[in-house]
Amino acid sequence: MSQDSEPRPDSDKKAGNDRKAGDEKPVPEQHRDEAPQVVGCAVITVSDTRSLQTDTGGQTAVDLLRGAGHQVLLREIIPDEPQPMHELLTTLRDRDDIEAVLMTGGTGLGSRDQTYETVGRLIDKPLPGYGELFRMLSYEEIGTAAMLSRATGGLAGRTVVLTMPGSRAAVRLAVEKIILPELGHMVREARR
């Protein structure tokens, strides 16, 4: 048998599923198992017009996080202004009990939408896959309009920061399909 026709030992591995000798679970599953089951979260809505009573997107995030057993330690609505947003995110980044900040709103292309730029200045380690996954899943629901979302995420210090559009449907998509399955895993990695 020629060298080219012999099976390569790593040809059956799926990306990200490398296994340590004797382990039965793929590495990502092992990390999820070692991750915190309860994460301390802040939910921040960026809006010039919403109140706690009218903010259905932010409330959806709170409900889904609590329903999954996480703690929502802070819920706030702030104007779409860089200065107060920057100050709040800096404060949250420096709090030990806040491990993740979920932000709704301000991710579009409108002249008042400042979330992407403001969060981008605070991110030390970008997580481009989050925004890419959000837009991919959003495309399946709303088509090419998904490209208008500037959902982004990453680490600010050791705090996970994830942004998403403010609509209830967009929040549900981001939280259920992307954030909840990996929230503890992200926090585990951020806090190592």
C-alpha positions in Angstrom: 0.0 0.0 0.0 1.4 3.4 -0.9 1.8 6.1 1.7 -0.9 8.2 0.0 -3.5 5.5 0.3 -3.0 4.8 4.0 -5.5 6.3 6.4 -4.2 9.2 8.3 -4.7 8.9 12.1 -6.3 12.4 12.4 -8.6 12.1 9.3 -11.6 11.1 11.4 -11.4 14.0 13.9 -14.0 16.7 13.7 -12.8 20.3 14.3 -12.7 21.1 17.9 -13.4 17.5 19.0 -9.9 16.4 19.8 -9.9 13.9 22.7 -7.3 13.4 25.4 -6.1 9.8 25.9 -8.7 7.9 27.9 -11.4 10.6 27.7 -14.7 9.7 26.2 -16.1 13.2 25.7 -14.9 15.8 23.2 -12.9 18.7 24.7 -15.7 21.3 24.3 -18.0 19.0 26.2 -15.4 18.6 29.0 -15.1 22.4 29.2 -18.9 22.8 29.4 -19.0 20.2 32.2 -16.3 22.2 34.1 -18.0 25.5 33.5 -20.1 27.4 36.1 -23.7 26.4 35.9 -24.9 29.8 37.3 -23.5 33.0 35.8 -23.8 36.5 37.3 -25.2 38.7 34.5 -26.2 42.2 33.7 -28.8 43.0 31.0 -28.4 46.5 29.6 -30.8 48.0 27.0 -29.5 50.8 24.9 -32.4 53.0 23.9 -33.6 56.6 23.9 -37.2 55.6 23.9 -37.7 52.4 26.0 -38.6 52.1 29.6 -38.6 49.0 31.8 -42.3 48.6 31.1 -41.9 48.8 27.3 -38.6 47.1 26.8 -39.7 43.6 25.6 -36.3 42.7 24.2 -34.4 43.3 27.5 -37.1 41.6 29.4 -36.9 38.6 27.1 -33.1 38.3 27.8 -33.8 38.5 31.6 -36.6 35.9 31.4 -34.4 33.5 29.4 -31.4 33.9 31.6 -33.3 33.3 34.8 -35.2 30.4 33.2 -31.8 28.8 32.6 -30.8 29.3 36.2 -28.5 32.3 35.8 -28.6 35.4 38.0 -29.5 38.7 36.6 -27.8 41.1 39.1 -28.4 44.3 37.2 -31.1 45.4 34.7 -30.7 48.9 33.3 -31.8 51.1 30.3 -29.3 53.7 29.2 -29.5 56.2 26.4 -27.7 55.5 23.1 -24.8 57.8 24.1 -21.2 56.7 24.1 -20.2 58.3 27.4 -22.8 56.8 29.8 -22.4 53.4 28.0 -18.7 53.5 28.4 -18.9 54.4 32.0 -21.4 51.7 32.8 -19.5 49.0 30.9 -16.2 50.0 32.7 -18.0 49.7 36.1 -19.5 46.3 35.2 -16.2 45.1 33.8 -14.5 45.8 37.2 -17.2 44.1 39.3 -16.3 40.5 40.4 -20.0 39.4 40.6 -20.8 40.4 37.0 -19.4 37.7 34.7 -21.4 38.5 31.6 -23.0 41.6 30.2 -25.8 41.2 27.6 -26.7 44.4 25.7 -29.7 44.9 23.6 -30.2 47.7 21.1 -28.1 50.2 19.3 -26.5 47.7 16.9 -28.0 48.9 13.6 -26.9 51.5 11.1 -28.9 54.5 12.3 -27.1 57.7 13.2 -28.0 57.2 16.9 -26.7 53.5 17.0 -23.5 53.7 19.0 -23.3 50.3 20.7 -20.9 48.7 18.2 -18.4 51.5 18.4 -18.5 52.0 22.1 -18.3 48.3 23.0 -15.5 47.9 20.4 -13.3 50.3 22.3 -13.7 48.3 25.5 -13.2 44.8 24.0 -9.7 43.3 24.8 -10.4 40.0 23.1 -12.9 40.0 20.3 -15.2 37.0 19.7 -16.0 37.4 16.0 -17.8 34.0 15.9 -20.6 35.4 18.0 -21.6 38.1 15.5 -21.0 35.7 12.6 -23.3 33.0 14.1 -25.9 35.6 15.0 -26.1 36.9 11.4 -26.0 33.4 10.0 -29.0 32.3 12.1 -30.7 35.6 11.6 -30.4 35.2 7.8 -32.4 32.0 8.1 -35.2 34.0 9.7 -35.2 37.4 8.0 -33.0 37.0 4.9 -30.4 39.5 3.7 -31.6 42.2 6.2 -29.4 40.2 8.7 -26.4 42.0 7.4 -27.6 45.2 8.9 -27.0 43.9 12.4 -23.7 44.8 14.0 -24.0 42.3 16.9 -20.6 41.9 18.4 -19.0 40.4 21.4 -15.8 39.6 23.3 -14.0 40.0 26.5 -13.6 43.3 28.4 -11.0 42.3 30.9 -12.4 39.0 32.2 -16.1 39.9 31.6 -18.0 38.5 28.6 -19.8 41.3 26.7 -22.3 40.4 24.0 -24.5 42.8 22.0 -27.6 42.1 20.0 -30.5 44.0 18.3 -33.2 45.1 20.7 -36.2 43.3 19.1 -37.7 40.5 21.1 -37.2 38.0 18.1 -33.5 39.0 17.8 -32.9 38.7 21.5 -34.6 35.3 21.7 -32.5 34.1 18.7 -29.2 35.3 20.2 -29.9 34.1 23.8 -31.5 30.7 23.0 -29.4 29.6 20.1 -26.0 31.1 20.9 -25.6 32.6 24.4 -27.2 30.1 26.7 -25.6 27.0 25.2 -22.1 28.5 25.7 -22.5 31.1 28.5 -20.9 29.0 31.2 -18.2 27.8 28.8 -17.3 31.4 27.8 -17.1 32.5 31.4 -14.9 29.5 32.3 -12.5 30.5 29.6 -12.6 34.2 30.4 -11.9 33.6 34.1 -9.0 31.1 33.7 
